[in-house]
Amino acid sequence: MTSNAERRRPAAPRTATVVLWLTLLLLHTPIVVMIVGALIEKKPTAWSWTLRWFAEVILDQALMDALVNSLKVGFAASVFSTLIGTAAVVGLYRSAGMWKWAVEGLSVVSLIFPEIVFALSLLSLFFVLKFELGLLTVVIAHVSFSISYVMMTVGARLATLDRSYEDAARDLGASEWQSYRTVVLPLLLPSILGGFILSFLLSFDDFLITYFVNGVGKDTLPVKLYTAMKLGVSPKLNALSSLMFVMTLLALIFFFRSSAFRVFFESGRRTHGENTKKENS
Amino acid sequence: MKLRDFFLLPAALWFTVFILLPLLIVVIVSFATRGTYGGIEWSWTLQNYSRAFSPTYLGIFLESFQLALVTTVVCLVLGVLISWAMATASPKLRQVYLMAIVLPFLTNLVIRIYAIRMFVGAEGPLQAGLELLGIPFDPYALTQNKVLVLYGMVTTYLPFMVLPLYGAFEKFDFSLVEAAQDLGAGLWKILFSVILPNLKTALWAGALLVFIPSLGEYVIPDLLGGAKNMLYGNLITEQFLKSRDWPFGAALSVLMMVLLLAMAALFRLREARHDK
């Protein structure tokens, strides 16, 4: 069925493919150059490979403190946003009326608002409430923008879930709570894990919002990198950036393998398949 | 209240306290006065807004609007071609392309900008290459300019355009292309008269997704544009973090939100009419 649909796709003009490859080249070249730059050293006579810059990064106490801050914030923020986001998705499932409307609306607002508005409005809130800025305010901010992403990831899975499982559980006498706990949640688990990894990634990579709401001396890694970069580029910063890039890459591989990401496109393809089936019959 | 409403409660509370309330505070602050030492004085005024419309700030806004617009158009042209090429590749290759497009987007923005700066910087390959070829250049102009800002913006926001467009291409009925080919139409004619009219919703969605964050972008122009290129996002940030004129910064952001909401509303209106 799918293979049939695949066969009928006339190729795009060569220009489109060339543009695709050129763009990919432009997208990836700087990153490759940066990683190479972290691995070479200029000796009086020639360039040679070295791990010196990586050693310097690891021995830098301030950078390691920032790494610990980043990990702490990332972990705390993803635990909270995964719990809140998953609960919200389960609550939205089959729910209707005011509540659904309000939560869905606010989640869309948090997704589309420019980062800078997000950042300065949270800063204003903390200022008016006389909240002291520190790692806690960073965690709060990260949870606020991650919830919607968790809802999207888990929600995409829930939308494709066969509801007859839950109906069967209810028919067999399970309470609403029991059917969630024993049937719906286990089926959602891979996508919940996906949501967790995604929010960790978002938190670990966030610069702008953290820059606004973090306390003095409580820098995360991206903030540290930004401040250092203001003074210019150096092989040590190359090494730091390369390390952060590899960390993100590892988390991403987990995310893609958790199959949460694929759900978006598979659901699209499935509807397409159904459409063609109807047309054929 | 049913059990499932209890599940909604934490999210509803969190969104209310940390998204809705802060936005409300920003609106209120935008009508307040700046205190002598940079705090907020709660006496009401419209001065922040009239100041935002003075020629200097209007100029900065127009500059940012222009950059956001150019970014959107470049992303639109690239996005259509890229997702067309992606969607017509073999299924396996499609997955690879998708990963390759999404990967930089999911890695840290600061790292990507650092990589760009390193590429054009003093010890970077670009300057070394120019030197080797004997082409004269101004190192300062090379490391901070508008072209770099545009490059940073396009590479950052391109996935926002490609993902909805690619999704639409996946659902697009390619037999229409075949039919048009049978009738003798060339591929470019098919693009404009068969494919694009069918992708309208995705095109608009992609354009909005690129335009909205572009308008308030701070990091990219800050690091790649240098001090000469003041943009709206930098202006707002400066009010909050440097000159500590929060009411003026708040007024600037309220104006930006109103504009973006109006655009989103127009988009919904267009969609609603389209559905009829």
Interface residues (C-beta under 8 A of the other chain):
Chain A: E6 R8 R9 P10 A11 A12 P13 T15 A16 T17 V19 L20 T23 L24 L26 L27 H28 T29 P30 I31 V33 M34 G37 L83 I84 G85 A87 A88 V90 G91 L92 Y93 R94 S95 W99 K100 A102 V103 L106 S107 V109 S110 I112 F113 P114 E115 I116 V117 L120 S121 L122 L123 S124 L125 F127 V128 I140 A141 V143 S144 I147 M151 E176 W177 L201 F204 D205 F207 L208 F212 P222 L225 Y226 M229 K230 G232 V233 L237 N238 S241 M244 F245 T248 L249 L252 F256 F264 F265 G268 R269 T271 H272
Chain B: K2 L3 R4 D5 F6 F7 L8 L9 P10 A11 A12 W14 F15 T16 F18 I19 L20 L21 P22 L23 I25 V26 V29 I40 L78 L81 I82 W84 A85 M86 A87 T88 A89 P91 Y97 L98 M99 A100 I101 L103 P104 L106 T107 N108 L109 V110 I111 R112 I113 Y114 A115 I116 R117 M118 F119 G121 A122 E123 G124 P125 Y151 T155 L158 G167 E170 K171 F174 S175 V177 E178 Q181 L187 W188 L208 L209 I212 P213 L215 G216 E217 Y218 V219 L223 G233 I236 T237 F240 L241 W246 G249 A250 S253 M256 M257 L260 A264
